[in-house]
């Protein structure tokens, strides 16, 4: 099944912070472009695989139907939920972040 993928404003803000950090703190345009390309590729893969990924293990996140997909080549991931034929990407995190407490 092909899903429509929607990136929420919260997820856009999350991702923008990562890109801004790479561009302005690390001054690494190549890294920012690489993460951006990986984001687009991961988002594109959700169209086909969204429902096949398991629900989050955290009971509260599971209750809201959250699933996780890791970026294909970087240490970031998306939390998303499915409503009918739409995938809503609600947040983007680096794998070292304490995302479970932020989501509570």
C-alpha distances in whole Angstrom, upper triangle without the diagonal:
4,6,10,12,16,19,21,25,26,23,25,28,28,26,29,32,31,31,34,36,35,36,39,40,40,40,37,36,34,33,31,30,28,27,25,24,22,21,19,18,16,15,13,12,10,8,6,8,9,9,10,13,16,18,21,24,26,27,27,24,22,23,22,18,19,17,18,17,20,21,21,24,26,27,25,22,20,19,16,15,12,13,11,8,11,12,15,17,21,23,23,26,28,28,32,31,32,29,29,32,31,28,31
4,7,9,13,16,19,22,24,21,22,26,25,24,26,29,28,28,31,33,32,33,36,38,37,37,35,33,31,30,28,27,25,24,22,21,20,18,16,15,14,12,10,10,9,5,5,8,9,10,12,14,17,19,21,25,27,27,27,24,23,24,22,19,18,17,18,16,19,19,19,23,24,26,23,20,18,18,15,15,12,13,11,8,9,10,14,15,19,21,22,24,27,27,31,30,31,28,28,31,30,27,30
4,6,9,13,15,19,20,18,19,23,22,21,24,26,26,26,29,31,30,32,34,35,35,35,33,31,30,29,27,25,25,23,21,20,19,17,15,15,13,11,10,10,7,5,7,9,8,9,12,14,16,17,19,23,24,25,24,21,20,21,19,16,16,15,16,15,18,18,19,22,23,24,21,18,16,16,12,11,9,10,9,5,5,6,10,12,15,18,19,22,24,25,29,28,28,25,26,28,27,24,27
4,7,10,13,16,18,16,16,20,20,19,21,24,24,24,27,29,29,30,32,34,34,34,32,30,29,28,25,24,24,22,19,19,18,16,14,14,13,10,10,11,9,6,10,12,10,12,15,16,19,19,21,25,25,26,25,22,21,22,19,17,16,16,17,16,18,18,19,23,23,24,21,18,15,15,12,12,10,10,10,6,5,6,9,11,14,17,18,21,24,25,29,27,28,25,26,28,26,23,26
4,7,10,13,14,12,13,17,17,15,18,21,20,20,23,25,25,26,29,30,30,30,28,26,26,24,22,21,21,18,16,16,15,12,11,12,11,7,8,10,7,7,10,11,9,12,15,15,17,17,19,23,23,24,23,19,20,21,18,16,14,14,14,13,16,15,17,20,20,21,18,15,12,12,10,10,9,11,11,9,6,5,6,7,11,13,14,18,20,22,25,24,25,21,23,25,23,20,24
4,6,10,11,10,10,14,14,14,16,19,19,19,21,24,24,25,27,28,29,29,28,26,26,24,21,21,21,19,16,17,17,13,12,14,13,9,11,13,10,10,14,15,12,15,18,17,19,18,19,23,23,24,22,19,20,20,17,16,14,14,15,14,17,16,19,21,21,21,18,15,12,12,9,10,10,11,13,11,7,6,5,6,9,11,13,17,20,22,25,23,24,20,22,24,21,19,22
4,7,8,6,7,10,11,10,12,15,15,16,18,20,21,21,24,25,25,26,25,23,23,21,19,18,19,16,14,15,15,11,11,14,12,9,12,14,12,13,16,16,14,17,19,18,20,19,19,22,22,23,21,18,20,21,17,16,14,14,14,14,15,15,17,20,19,19,15,13,10,10,9,11,12,13,16,14,10,8,6,5,7,8,10,14,17,19,22,20,21,18,19,21,18,17,20
4,5,5,6,9,10,11,12,14,16,17,18,20,22,22,24,25,26,27,26,25,25,23,20,21,21,18,16,18,18,14,15,17,15,13,15,17,15,16,19,19,16,19,21,20,21,19,19,22,22,23,20,17,19,19,16,16,14,15,15,16,17,17,20,22,21,20,17,15,11,11,10,11,13,14,16,16,12,10,7,6,5,8,10,14,17,20,22,19,20,17,18,19,16,15,18
4,5,5,6,9,10,10,12,14,15,16,18,20,21,22,23,24,25,25,23,25,23,20,20,22,18,16,19,19,15,16,19,18,15,18,20,18,19,23,22,20,22,25,23,24,22,21,25,23,25,22,19,22,22,18,19,17,18,18,18,19,19,22,23,22,21,17,16,13,13,13,15,16,17,20,19,16,14,10,9,8,9,11,14,17,20,22,19,20,17,19,20,16,15,18
4,5,5,6,9,10,11,13,14,15,17,19,20,21,22,23,24,24,23,25,22,19,21,21,18,17,19,19,15,17,20,18,15,19,20,18,20,23,22,19,22,24,22,22,20,19,22,20,22,19,16,19,20,16,17,15,16,16,17,18,18,21,22,20,19,15,14,11,11,12,14,16,17,21,20,17,14,11,9,6,6,8,11,15,17,19,16,16,13,15,16,12,12,15
4,5,5,6,8,10,11,12,14,16,17,18,20,20,21,23,22,21,22,19,16,18,18,15,13,16,15,11,13,16,14,12,15,17,15,17,20,19,17,19,21,19,20,19,17,21,20,21,19,16,19,20,16,16,14,14,13,13,14,14,17,19,17,16,12,11,8,9,10,12,15,17,20,19,15,13,9,6,5,4,5,9,12,15,17,14,16,13,15,16,13,12,16
4,5,5,6,9,10,10,12,14,15,16,18,19,20,21,20,19,20,18,15,16,17,14,12,15,15,11,12,16,14,12,16,18,16,18,21,21,19,22,24,22,23,22,21,24,23,25,23,20,22,23,20,20,17,18,16,16,16,15,18,19,17,17,14,13,11,12,13,16,18,19,22,21,17,15,12,9,9,8,8,11,14,17,19,17,18,16,19,20,16,16,19
4,5,5,6,9,10,10,12,14,15,16,17,19,19,19,19,20,18,15,17,18,15,14,17,17,14,15,19,17,16,19,21,20,22,25,24,22,25,27,24,25,24,22,25,24,26,23,20,23,24,21,21,19,19,18,18,18,17,20,21,18,18,14,14,13,14,15,18,20,22,25,24,20,18,14,12,10,9,9,11,13,17,18,15,17,15,18,18,14,15,18
4,6,5,7,9,10,11,13,15,16,16,17,19,18,18,19,17,14,16,17,13,13,16,15,12,15,17,16,15,18,20,18,21,24,22,20,23,25,22,23,21,19,22,21,23,21,18,21,23,20,20,17,17,15,15,15,14,18,18,15,14,11,11,10,11,13,17,20,22,25,24,20,17,14,11,9,7,6,7,10,13,14,12,14,12,15,15,12,13,16
4,5,5,6,9,10,11,12,14,15,16,17,16,15,16,13,11,12,13,10,9,12,12,9,11,14,13,12,16,17,17,19,22,21,19,23,24,21,23,22,20,23,23,25,23,20,23,25,22,21,18,18,15,14,14,12,15,15,13,13,10,10,10,12,14,17,20,22,25,24,20,17,15,11,11,8,6,8,10,13,15,13,16,14,17,18,15,16,20
4,5,5,6,8,10,10,12,13,14,15,15,14,16,14,10,12,14,11,10,14,14,11,13,17,16,15,18,20,20,22,25,24,23,26,28,25,27,26,24,27,26,28,26,23,26,28,25,25,21,21,19,18,17,15,18,18,16,16,13,14,13,16,17,20,23,25,28,26,22,20,17,14,14,11,10,11,12,16,17,16,18,17,20,21,17,18,22
4,6,5,6,9,10,10,11,12,14,14,14,16,14,11,14,15,12,12,16,16,14,16,19,18,18,21,23,22,25,27,26,25,28,29,26,27,26,24,26,25,28,26,23,26,28,25,25,22,22,19,19,18,16,19,19,15,15,12,14,14,16,18,22,25,27,30,29,25,22,19,16,15,12,10,10,11,15,15,13,16,15,19,19,16,17,21
4,5,5,6,9,10,10,11,12,12,12,13,11,8,11,12,9,10,13,13,11,14,17,16,16,19,21,21,23,26,25,23,27,27,24,26,25,23,25,24,27,26,23,26,28,25,25,22,21,18,17,15,13,16,15,12,11,10,12,13,16,18,22,24,27,30,28,25,22,19,16,15,12,9,9,9,12,13,12,15,15,18,19,16,18,21
4,5,5,6,8,10,10,10,10,9,11,9,5,8,10,8,8,11,12,11,13,16,16,16,19,21,21,23,26,25,24,28,29,26,28,27,26,28,28,31,29,26,28,31,28,27,24,23,20,19,17,14,17,15,13,13,12,14,15,18,20,23,26,28,31,29,26,23,21,17,17,15,12,12,12,15,16,16,19,18,22,23,20,21,25
4,5,5,6,7,9,9,10,10,13,11,8,11,13,11,11,15,16,15,17,20,20,20,22,24,24,27,29,29,28,31,32,29,31,30,28,30,30,33,31,28,31,32,30,30,26,26,23,22,20,18,20,19,16,16,15,17,18,20,22,26,28,31,33,32,28,25,23,20,19,16,14,14,14,18,18,17,20,20,23,24,20,22,26
4,6,5,5,6,8,9,10,13,10,9,12,14,12,13,16,16,16,18,21,20,21,24,25,25,28,30,30,28,32,32,29,30,30,27,29,29,32,30,27,30,32,30,30,26,26,23,22,20,18,20,18,15,15,14,17,18,21,23,27,30,32,35,33,30,27,24,21,20,17,14,13,12,16,15,15,18,18,22,22,20,22,25
4,6,6,5,6,6,7,9,7,6,9,10,9,11,14,14,14,17,19,19,20,23,24,25,27,29,29,28,31,32,29,30,30,28,30,30,33,32,29,32,34,32,31,27,26,23,22,19,16,18,16,13,14,13,17,18,21,24,28,30,33,35,34,30,27,25,22,22,18,15,14,13,16,16,16,20,20,24,24,22,24,27
4,6,6,5,5,6,9,8,6,9,12,11,12,15,16,16,18,20,21,22,24,26,26,29,31,31,30,34,34,32,33,33,31,33,33,36,35,32,34,36,34,33,30,29,26,24,22,19,21,19,16,17,17,19,21,24,26,30,32,34,37,35,31,29,27,23,23,20,18,17,16,20,20,20,23,23,27,27,25,26,30
4,6,5,8,9,12,12,10,13,15,15,15,18,19,19,21,24,24,25,27,29,29,32,34,34,33,36,37,34,36,35,33,35,34,37,35,33,36,38,35,35,32,31,28,27,24,22,24,22,19,19,19,22,23,26,28,31,34,36,39,37,34,31,29,25,25,22,19,19,18,21,21,20,24,24,28,27,25,27,30
4,6,8,11,13,12,11,15,16,15,16,20,20,20,23,25,25,25,28,30,30,33,35,34,33,36,37,34,35,34,32,34,33,36,34,32,35,37,35,35,31,31,27,26,24,22,24,21,18,18,18,21,23,25,28,32,35,37,40,38,35,32,29,26,25,22,19,18,16,19,18,18,22,22,26,26,23,26,29
4,5,9,11,9,9,13,14,13,15,18,18,19,21,23,23,25,27,28,29,32,34,33,32,36,36,33,34,34,32,33,33,36,35,32,35,38,35,35,31,30,27,25,23,20,22,19,16,16,17,20,23,25,28,32,35,37,40,38,35,32,30,26,26,23,19,18,16,18,18,19,22,23,27,27,25,27,30
4,6,9,9,9,12,13,14,15,17,19,19,21,23,24,25,27,29,30,32,34,34,34,37,37,35,36,36,34,36,36,39,38,35,38,40,37,37,33,32,29,27,24,22,23,20,18,19,19,22,24,27,30,33,36,38,41,39,36,33,31,27,27,24,21,20,18,21,21,22,25,26,30,30,27,30,33
4,5,5,6,9,10,11,12,14,16,17,19,20,21,23,25,26,27,30,32,31,31,35,35,32,34,34,32,35,35,38,37,34,36,39,36,36,32,30,27,25,22,19,20,17,15,16,17,20,22,26,28,32,34,37,39,37,34,31,29,26,26,23,20,19,17,20,20,21,25,25,29,30,27,29,33
4,5,5,6,9,10,10,12,14,15,17,18,20,21,23,24,26,28,30,30,30,34,34,32,34,34,33,35,35,38,37,34,36,39,36,35,32,30,27,25,22,19,19,17,15,17,17,20,22,26,27,31,33,35,37,35,32,29,28,25,26,23,20,20,18,21,22,23,26,26,30,31,28,30,33
4,5,5,6,9,10,11,12,14,15,16,18,20,21,23,25,27,28,28,29,32,32,30,32,33,32,34,35,38,37,34,36,38,36,35,31,29,26,23,20,17,17,14,13,16,17,20,22,25,27,31,32,35,37,34,32,29,28,25,26,23,20,20,18,20,22,23,27,26,30,31,29,30,34
4,5,5,6,9,10,10,12,14,15,16,18,20,21,23,25,27,26,26,30,30,27,29,30,28,31,31,35,34,31,33,35,33,32,28,26,23,20,17,14,14,12,10,12,13,16,19,22,24,28,30,33,35,33,30,27,26,22,23,21,17,16,14,17,18,19,23,23,26,28,26,27,31
4,5,5,6,9,10,10,12,14,15,16,18,20,21,23,26,25,25,29,29,27,29,29,28,30,30,34,32,29,31,34,31,30,27,25,22,20,17,14,15,13,11,13,13,15,17,20,22,26,28,31,33,31,27,25,23,20,21,18,15,15,14,17,18,19,22,22,25,27,24,25,29
4,5,5,6,9,10,11,12,14,15,16,18,20,22,24,24,24,28,28,27,29,30,29,31,32,35,34,30,32,35,32,31,27,26,22,20,17,14,14,12,12,15,14,17,18,21,23,26,28,30,32,30,27,24,23,20,22,20,17,17,16,19,21,21,25,24,28,29,27,27,31
4,5,5,6,9,10,11,12,14,15,17,19,21,22,22,23,26,26,24,27,28,27,29,30,33,33,29,31,33,31,29,26,24,21,18,15,11,11,9,9,12,12,15,16,20,22,25,27,30,31,29,26,23,23,20,22,19,16,16,15,17,19,20,24,23,26,28,26,27,30
4,5,5,6,9,10,10,12,14,15,17,19,21,20,20,24,24,22,24,25,23,26,27,30,29,26,27,30,28,26,23,21,17,15,12,9,10,8,7,9,9,11,13,17,18,22,24,27,29,27,24,21,20,16,18,16,12,12,11,14,16,17,20,19,23,24,22,23,27
4,5,5,6,9,10,11,12,14,16,18,20,20,20,23,24,22,25,25,24,27,28,31,30,26,28,30,27,26,23,21,18,15,14,10,11,11,10,13,11,13,13,17,18,21,23,25,27,25,22,19,18,15,17,15,12,14,14,16,19,19,22,21,24,26,23,23,27
4,5,5,6,9,10,11,12,15,16,18,18,19,23,23,21,24,25,25,28,29,32,31,27,29,31,29,27,24,21,19,15,14,10,10,10,10,13,13,14,14,18,19,22,23,26,27,24,22,19,19,17,19,17,15,16,16,18,21,21,24,23,26,28,26,26,30
4,5,5,6,8,10,11,12,15,16,16,16,20,20,18,21,22,22,25,26,29,28,25,26,28,26,24,21,18,15,12,10,6,6,6,7,10,9,10,12,15,17,20,21,24,26,23,21,18,18,15,17,16,13,14,13,15,18,19,22,20,23,26,24,23,27
4,6,5,6,8,10,11,13,15,15,15,18,19,17,20,20,20,23,24,27,26,22,23,26,23,21,18,16,14,11,10,6,8,9,9,11,9,9,9,13,14,17,18,21,23,21,18,15,14,11,14,12,10,12,12,14,17,17,20,18,21,23,21,21,24
4,5,5,6,9,10,11,14,14,15,18,19,18,21,22,22,25,26,29,28,24,25,27,25,23,20,18,16,13,12,9,10,11,12,15,12,12,12,15,15,18,18,21,22,19,17,14,15,12,15,15,13,15,16,18,21,21,24,21,24,26,24,23,27
4,5,5,6,9,10,12,12,13,17,17,16,20,21,21,25,26,29,28,25,25,28,25,23,20,17,15,12,11,8,8,10,11,14,13,12,12,15,15,18,19,21,22,19,17,15,16,14,17,16,14,16,17,18,21,22,24,22,25,27,25,25,28
4,5,5,7,9,11,10,11,14,14,13,16,17,18,21,22,25,25,21,21,24,22,19,16,14,11,8,8,6,6,9,10,12,10,9,9,12,12,15,16,19,20,18,16,13,13,11,14,14,12,13,14,15,19,19,21,19,21,24,22,21,25
4,5,5,7,10,10,10,13,14,14,17,17,18,21,23,25,24,20,21,23,20,18,15,13,12,9,10,9,10,13,13,15,12,10,9,11,11,13,14,16,17,15,12,10,11,9,12,12,11,14,16,17,21,20,22,19,21,24,22,21,24
4,5,6,8,9,10,14,14,15,18,19,20,24,26,27,27,23,23,25,23,20,18,16,14,12,13,11,11,14,15,17,15,14,12,15,13,15,15,17,18,15,13,11,13,12,16,16,15,18,19,20,24,24,26,23,25,28,26,24,28
4,5,6,6,8,11,11,11,15,17,18,22,24,26,26,22,21,24,22,19,17,14,13,10,11,10,9,13,15,17,15,13,12,14,13,15,14,17,18,15,14,11,14,13,16,17,15,18,19,19,23,23,25,22,24,27,25,24,27
4,5,5,5,8,10,9,13,14,16,19,21,23,22,19,18,21,18,15,13,11,10,8,11,11,11,15,16,17,15,12,10,11,10,11,10,13,14,12,10,8,10,10,13,14,14,16,18,19,22,22,23,20,21,25,23,21,24
4,6,6,9,11,12,15,17,19,22,24,25,25,21,21,22,20,17,16,14,14,12,14,14,14,18,19,21,18,16,14,14,12,12,11,13,13,10,9,8,11,12,15,17,17,20,22,22,26,26,27,24,25,28,26,24,27
4,6,8,9,11,14,16,19,22,24,25,26,22,21,23,21,18,17,14,14,12,15,15,14,18,20,21,20,17,15,16,14,14,12,15,14,11,12,11,14,14,18,19,19,22,23,23,27,27,28,25,26,29,28,26,28
4,6,5,7,10,13,15,18,21,22,23,19,18,20,19,15,14,11,11,9,12,13,13,17,18,19,17,15,13,14,12,12,11,14,14,12,12,11,14,14,17,18,18,19,21,20,24,24,25,22,23,26,25,23,26
4,6,6,9,10,13,16,18,19,19,16,15,17,15,12,11,8,9,8,12,13,14,18,19,19,17,13,11,11,9,9,8,11,12,10,10,7,10,11,14,15,15,18,20,19,23,22,23,20,20,23,23,20,23
4,6,8,9,12,15,18,18,19,16,14,16,14,11,11,9,11,11,14,16,17,21,22,22,20,16,14,13,10,9,8,11,11,10,11,9,12,13,16,17,18,20,22,21,25,24,24,21,21,24,24,21,23
4,6,9,12,15,18,19,20,17,15,17,17,13,13,10,11,10,14,16,16,20,21,21,19,16,15,14,13,12,11,14,14,14,14,12,15,16,18,19,19,21,22,21,24,25,24,22,21,25,25,22,25
4,7,9,12,15,16,17,14,12,15,15,11,10,7,7,7,11,13,14,18,18,18,16,13,12,11,10,11,11,15,16,15,15,12,14,14,16,16,16,17,19,17,21,21,21,18,18,22,22,19,21
4,6,9,12,13,14,12,10,13,13,10,9,6,8,9,12,16,17,20,20,19,17,14,13,11,11,11,12,15,17,17,17,14,15,15,16,17,17,18,19,17,20,20,20,17,16,20,20,18,19
4,6,9,9,11,8,6,9,9,6,6,5,7,10,13,17,18,21,21,19,17,14,12,10,10,9,11,14,16,17,16,13,14,14,14,15,16,17,19,17,20,19,18,15,13,17,18,15,16
4,6,8,9,6,5,9,10,8,6,5,6,10,12,16,18,21,20,17,15,12,11,9,10,10,13,16,19,19,18,15,15,14,14,13,14,14,16,14,16,15,14,11,10,13,14,12,13
4,6,9,8,7,10,12,11,9,9,10,13,15,18,21,23,22,19,18,15,15,12,14,14,16,19,22,23,22,19,19,18,17,16,17,16,18,15,17,16,14,12,10,13,15,13,14
4,6,5,6,9,10,10,9,10,11,15,16,20,23,24,23,20,18,16,15,12,14,14,17,20,22,24,22,20,19,17,16,15,17,16,17,15,16,15,12,11,8,10,12,10,10
4,6,5,6,9,10,10,12,14,17,20,23,26,28,26,23,22,19,18,14,15,14,17,19,22,24,22,20,19,19,17,17,19,19,21,19,20,18,16,14,10,12,14,12,11
4,5,5,7,9,9,12,14,18,20,23,26,28,26,23,21,18,17,13,14,13,16,17,21,23,21,19,17,17,15,15,18,18,20,19,20,18,15,12,9,10,12,9,8
4,5,5,6,5,8,10,14,16,19,22,25,23,20,18,15,13,9,10,10,13,15,18,20,18,16,14,14,12,12,14,15,17,16,18,16,13,10,8,10,11,8,8
4,5,5,6,8,11,14,17,20,23,25,24,22,20,16,14,11,11,10,12,14,17,19,18,15,15,15,14,15,17,17,20,18,20,19,16,14,11,14,15,12,12
4,5,8,11,14,17,20,23,26,29,28,25,23,19,17,13,13,11,13,14,16,19,18,16,16,16,15,16,19,20,22,21,23,21,19,16,13,15,16,12,12
4,6,9,12,16,19,22,24,27,26,24,21,18,15,11,10,8,10,11,14,16,15,13,12,13,11,13,16,18,21,20,22,20,18,15,13,15,14,11,11
4,7,10,13,17,19,22,25,24,23,20,16,13,10,8,6,7,9,12,14,13,11,11,12,11,13,16,17,20,20,22,20,19,15,14,16,16,13,14
4,7,10,13,16,19,22,21,19,16,12,10,6,5,5,8,11,14,15,13,10,10,9,9,10,12,14,17,16,19,17,16,12,11,14,14,10,12
4,7,10,13,16,19,18,16,14,10,8,6,5,6,9,12,15,15,13,10,10,10,10,11,12,13,15,14,17,16,16,13,12,16,15,13,15
4,7,10,12,15,14,13,10,7,6,5,6,9,11,15,17,17,15,12,12,9,10,10,10,10,12,11,14,14,14,11,12,15,15,13,16
4,7,9,12,12,11,9,6,5,7,8,11,13,16,18,17,15,12,12,10,12,11,10,11,12,11,15,15,16,13,15,18,17,16,19
4,6,8,8,7,6,4,6,9,11,14,16,20,22,21,19,15,15,12,14,12,10,10,10,9,13,13,15,13,15,19,18,17,20
4,6,6,7,5,5,8,11,13,16,18,22,23,22,19,16,16,13,15,13,10,10,10,10,14,15,17,15,18,21,20,19,23
4,6,9,9,9,11,14,16,19,20,24,25,23,21,18,18,16,18,16,14,14,13,13,16,18,20,19,21,24,23,23,26
4,7,9,10,13,17,18,22,23,27,29,26,24,21,21,18,20,18,15,14,12,12,15,17,20,19,22,25,24,24,27
4,6,8,12,15,18,21,23,27,29,27,25,21,21,17,19,16,12,11,9,9,12,14,17,17,20,22,21,21,25
4,7,11,14,17,20,23,26,29,27,25,21,20,17,17,14,11,9,6,6,8,10,14,13,16,19,18,19,22
4,7,10,13,17,20,23,26,24,22,18,17,13,14,11,7,6,4,5,9,9,12,11,14,17,15,16,19
4,7,10,13,16,20,22,21,18,15,14,10,11,8,6,6,6,7,10,10,12,10,13,16,14,14,17
4,6,10,13,16,19,18,15,11,10,6,8,6,4,6,9,10,13,12,13,10,12,15,14,12,16
4,7,11,14,17,17,14,10,9,6,6,5,6,8,11,12,14,13,13,9,10,13,12,10,13
4,7,10,13,13,10,7,5,4,6,7,9,12,15,15,18,16,16,13,13,16,15,12,15
4,7,10,11,8,6,5,7,8,10,13,15,18,19,21,20,19,15,15,18,16,13,15
4,6,7,6,5,6,9,11,13,16,18,21,22,25,23,23,19,19,21,20,17,19
4,6,5,6,8,11,12,16,18,21,25,25,28,26,25,22,21,24,22,19,20
4,6,8,10,14,16,19,21,24,28,28,31,29,29,25,25,27,26,22,24
4,7,10,13,16,19,21,24,27,27,31,29,29,26,26,28,27,24,26
4,6,10,12,15,17,21,24,25,28,26,26,23,23,26,24,21,23
4,6,9,12,14,17,20,21,24,23,23,19,20,22,21,18,21
4,6,9,11,15,18,20,22,20,21,17,18,20,18,15,18
4,6,8,11,15,16,19,17,18,14,15,18,15,13,17
4,7,10,14,16,18,15,16,12,13,15,12,10,13
4,7,10,12,14,12,12,9,11,13,10,9,13
4,7,9,12,10,12,9,12,14,11,11,15
4,6,8,6,9,7,10,12,10,11,14
4,5,6,9,9,12,14,12,14,17
4,6,8,8,11,13,13,14,17
4,7,9,11,13,13,15,17
4,5,9,9,9,11,14
4,6,6,7,9,11
4,6,5,6,9
4,5,5,6
4,5,5
4,6
4
